[in-house]
Each structure stands twice: as structure tokens, then as C-alpha cells.
Amino acid sequence: MLSRLVAEAFGTFCLVFAGTGAIVINDVSGGVVTHVGIAIVFGLVVMAMIHAVGDISGAHLNPAVTIGMAAAGRLPCGHVIPYVATQLGGAFAASGLLRLLFPHHASLGATVPAGDFWQSFVLEGVLTFILMVVILRVSSGPKERGILAGITVGAVIGLEAMFAGPISGASMNPARSLAPAAVSGEFTGLWVYLTAPIAGAIAGVSCQRLLQDGA
């Protein structure tokens, strides 16, 4: 169990450090990374983490995915709290390090709705719904294995970040949103990013069951 928790902490640290770090560096460098570049960074870091630790913990890196895996019967319910706690620990460590590196940055890559909160809520829910269905389709049990899983899940995250990022931030991940918000003090619309991904993940589990029953 310890190796799984270390894997989740490490993977989530890398996700938040690289992903939100790309946002911060884009801001301080005058847009050199670009929005497309940020989306690619998120997709690539998830792909890399699936290859690195997917065979240990499943590389959930996301409380919503962990809850979805438990709801799908692919992860023991007793593992949910330890997984989520270590994911949050990794995320907070990444945001804390970014605060040390960029002490004057206002938000550290926190996700804030660009428009109406409910617009972003629906977007985050649908994005996570799609992501969860894809993860369940390409994973084996509680784990994501092989080239197919890494490329497919990373591609979905990059794709969704590319088209929805300017509106909702395309978080799909409560840990990714909570850590920079708490460290920077930017709590605008945080409830969206704590609730919508979980709702979307649960809906994705239901869709996967329908797909499985129809197979």
C-alpha cells in the first residue's frame, strides 16, 4: 500500500508542478508557453505519469478518478481516503514549491471561471465524464497499463484543456484546483472544481456500465 501512496503523491506532484507551472511561467514570460502549450504540458505529464507509476497505483492523480474507480468496483473503498490524502499532499507540495519560485504570482495557476459559474460547472462535469469513461475503457482493474492507456488518457486531457481551458480552466481534478487556490488565496468559484469533477466521474461510471452491458 505504501508504494501506491508514494506513487500517487509523486504523480500528482508532477502533474500540478508541470501543469500549473506552465501557466505561471506563461504569465511571467509574456505568453511564451501559450495556451496550446499549456494544454500539451498537461497531456504530456499525465501520459508520462501513467507510464511511470500506472502499474503501481493506477496513476489516478485525481480524487475524482479515485472516487470513480471505487464506484466502478475497481478500487477498494478503503483505499479512497488514503489515495485522496496523498494526491492532495503531492498537489500542495507542488503549489508550495511554485510559491517559493514565483513569490509574486497572484494565482499560481488556480482555476477560475471565465464567465458564469454554472457554465464552468457544466463544462467541468462533462469534461470529467468523458475522461472517466475513457479511463475505464482503457484501464485494467484499478490500474492503467501500457502504451494505449498513457497515450489515450494524456490525449484526452490535452484535447479537453485545449478547447475548454479558456472558459473553465479544464481542471477535471479537485486536487489540481484546490492546492493552487489555497496556497495563493484565490478561492473564486472553487466549489465548481471540487464538486463538478466528482459528479462527472460518477456519471462516467454509469455510462461505462451501459457500454459494458451492451457489449
VEXKEVEX-765442 format. One line per 3 residues: their letters; for each residue z, y, x of C-alpha. Coordinates in nm, 3 decimals, decimal comma. Example, Ala and Ser with C-alpha at 12.3 -4.5 7.8 and 13.67 -1.06 7.14 Angstrom:
AS	0,780:-0,450:1,230 ~ 0,714:-0,106:1,367
END
This chain:
MLS	0,000:0,000:0,000 ~ 0,082:0,239:0,285 ~ -0,270:0,216:0,424
RLV	-0,412:0,303:0,081 ~ -0,193:0,610:0,050 ~ -0,277:0,727:0,402
AEA	-0,647:0,678:0,320 ~ -0,617:0,888:0,002 ~ -0,425:1,163:0,182
FGT	-0,675:1,170:0,470 ~ -0,979:1,159:0,245 ~ -0,855:1,432:0,013
FCL	-0,756:1,648:0,310 ~ -1,109:1,620:0,447 ~ -1,263:1,693:0,107
VFA	-1,060:2,008:0,049 ~ -1,074:2,127:0,409 ~ -1,452:2,091:0,436
GTG	-1,541:2,187:0,078 ~ -1,318:2,487:0,023 ~ -1,352:2,570:0,391
AIV	-1,726:2,607:0,335 ~ -1,653:2,854:0,054 ~ -1,415:3,055:0,270
IND	-1,648:3,061:0,569 ~ -1,938:3,159:0,345 ~ -1,731:3,455:0,223
VSG	-1,621:3,575:0,566 ~ -1,964:3,525:0,727 ~ -2,160:3,725:0,471
GVV	-2,309:3,429:0,288 ~ -2,444:3,231:0,582 ~ -2,347:2,893:0,432
THV	-2,499:2,980:0,089 ~ -2,422:2,827:-0,249 ~ -2,662:2,540:-0,187
GIA	-2,496:2,476:0,148 ~ -2,153:2,461:-0,017 ~ -2,278:2,208:-0,271
IVF	-2,426:1,996:0,008 ~ -2,098:2,010:0,203 ~ -1,903:1,878:-0,098
GLV	-2,154:1,597:-0,149 ~ -2,165:1,501:0,218 ~ -1,789:1,498:0,271
VMA	-1,737:1,274:-0,032 ~ -2,012:1,042:0,090 ~ -1,852:1,029:0,435
MIH	-1,506:0,958:0,297 ~ -1,634:0,676:0,076 ~ -1,786:0,514:0,384
AVG	-1,473:0,581:0,590 ~ -1,193:0,475:0,356 ~ -1,359:0,338:0,042
DIS	-1,285:-0,021:0,141 ~ -0,915:0,066:0,188 ~ -0,817:0,275:-0,114
GAH	-1,138:0,323:-0,309 ~ -1,170:0,681:-0,182 ~ -1,074:0,829:-0,518
LNP	-0,975:1,163:-0,355 ~ -0,919:1,291:-0,707 ~ -0,634:1,245:-0,958
AVT	-0,882:1,238:-1,247 ~ -1,071:0,948:-1,087 ~ -0,746:0,763:-1,018
IGM	-0,637:0,805:-1,381 ~ -0,982:0,692:-1,493 ~ -0,967:0,383:-1,273
AAA	-0,628:0,293:-1,420 ~ -0,757:0,348:-1,774 ~ -1,050:0,121:-1,694
GRL	-0,813:-0,152:-1,579 ~ -0,936:-0,136:-1,222 ~ -0,619:0,005:-1,069
PCG	-0,258:-0,099:-1,145 ~ -0,083:0,173:-1,343 ~ 0,200:0,168:-1,091
HVI	-0,040:0,296:-0,825 ~ -0,134:0,612:-1,014 ~ 0,165:0,829:-0,923
PYV	0,163:0,734:-0,550 ~ -0,214:0,789:-0,533 ~ -0,195:1,128:-0,705
ATQ	0,102:1,237:-0,491 ~ -0,079:1,161:-0,167 ~ -0,400:1,321:-0,291
LGG	-0,204:1,638:-0,366 ~ -0,036:1,616:-0,027 ~ -0,372:1,597:0,151
AFA	-0,513:1,882:-0,056 ~ -0,214:2,109:0,008 ~ -0,224:2,033:0,381
ASG	-0,591:2,137:0,389 ~ -0,530:2,460:0,197 ~ -0,227:2,538:0,415
LLR	-0,436:2,497:0,729 ~ -0,710:2,718:0,585 ~ -0,447:2,983:0,508
LLF	-0,342:2,977:0,874 ~ -0,703:3,003:0,989 ~ -0,804:3,271:0,737
PHH	-0,482:3,458:0,651 ~ -0,658:3,744:0,473 ~ -0,886:3,544:0,245
ASL	-0,794:3,610:-0,118 ~ -0,852:3,276:-0,289 ~ -0,912:3,005:-0,024
GAT	-1,190:2,861:-0,238 ~ -0,989:2,836:-0,559 ~ -1,196:2,762:-0,869
VPA	-1,205:3,047:-1,121 ~ -1,422:3,051:-1,437 ~ -1,709:3,298:-1,405
GDF	-1,719:3,351:-1,781 ~ -1,534:3,220:-2,085 ~ -1,257:2,973:-2,005
WQS	-1,377:2,727:-2,270 ~ -1,727:2,736:-2,127 ~ -1,588:2,620:-1,795
FVL	-1,362:2,368:-1,969 ~ -1,662:2,202:-2,134 ~ -1,862:2,211:-1,811
EGV	-1,580:2,057:-1,608 ~ -1,526:1,790:-1,870 ~ -1,892:1,694:-1,887
LTF	-1,934:1,701:-1,509 ~ -1,636:1,470:-1,461 ~ -1,756:1,247:-1,745
ILM	-2,088:1,196:-1,565 ~ -1,915:1,147:-1,231 ~ -1,673:0,888:-1,371
VVI	-1,949:0,684:-1,535 ~ -2,144:0,679:-1,208 ~ -1,836:0,579:-1,007
LRV	-1,755:0,294:-1,245 ~ -2,115:0,172:-1,233 ~ -2,140:0,162:-0,853
SSG	-1,785:0,056:-0,764 ~ -1,635:-0,290:-0,736 ~ -1,289:-0,321:-0,889
PKE	-1,078:-0,025:-0,776 ~ -1,288:0,029:-0,465 ~ -1,616:0,195:-0,376
RGI	-1,807:-0,007:-0,122 ~ -2,134:0,010:0,061 ~ -2,418:0,248:0,118
LAG	-2,511:0,265:-0,251 ~ -2,169:0,391:-0,363 ~ -2,138:0,655:-0,093
ITV	-2,486:0,797:-0,134 ~ -2,483:0,785:-0,514 ~ -2,141:0,941:-0,570
GAV	-2,198:1,203:-0,299 ~ -2,535:1,289:-0,451 ~ -2,387:1,332:-0,799
IGL	-2,115:1,564:-0,669 ~ -2,365:1,769:-0,469 ~ -2,602:1,789:-0,765
EAM	-2,332:1,898:-1,008 ~ -2,189:2,151:-0,763 ~ -2,535:2,293:-0,710
FAG	-2,614:2,369:-1,073 ~ -2,268:2,426:-1,226 ~ -2,081:2,577:-0,933
PIS	-2,171:2,939:-1,010 ~ -2,010:2,911:-1,356 ~ -1,711:2,677:-1,332
GAS	-1,685:2,603:-0,962 ~ -1,774:2,237:-1,032 ~ -1,433:2,117:-0,927
MNP	-1,405:1,792:-1,126 ~ -1,081:1,743:-0,935 ~ -0,730:1,873:-1,019
ARS	-0,610:1,835:-0,658 ~ -0,908:2,028:-0,519 ~ -0,832:2,317:-0,759
LAP	-0,451:2,315:-0,758 ~ -0,399:2,333:-0,382 ~ -0,601:2,649:-0,303
AAV	-0,474:2,813:-0,622 ~ -0,110:2,753:-0,533 ~ -0,145:2,848:-0,167
SGE	-0,344:3,166:-0,242 ~ -0,164:3,262:-0,564 ~ -0,492:3,267:-0,762
FTG	-0,400:3,093:-1,087 ~ -0,669:3,237:-1,317 ~ -0,788:2,963:-1,552
LWV	-0,612:2,691:-1,353 ~ -0,533:2,497:-1,671 ~ -0,906:2,434:-1,712
YLT	-0,922:2,245:-1,383 ~ -0,604:2,047:-1,444 ~ -0,700:1,921:-1,790
API	-1,078:1,908:-1,832 ~ -1,145:1,663:-1,545 ~ -0,886:1,418:-1,678
AGA	-1,033:1,439:-2,030 ~ -1,382:1,391:-1,886 ~ -1,274:1,091:-1,678
IAG	-1,117:0,920:-1,981 ~ -1,435:0,982:-2,181 ~ -1,635:0,834:-1,893
VSC	-1,427:0,516:-1,908 ~ -1,506:0,482:-2,280 ~ -1,878:0,530:-2,211
QRL	-1,872:0,268:-1,937 ~ -1,716:0,018:-2,179 ~ -2,000:0,080:-2,424
LQD	-2,255:0,034:-2,148 ~ -2,085:-0,288:-2,041 ~ -2,069:-0,424:-2,396
GA	-2,439:-0,352:-2,440 ~ -2,542:-0,526:-2,122
END
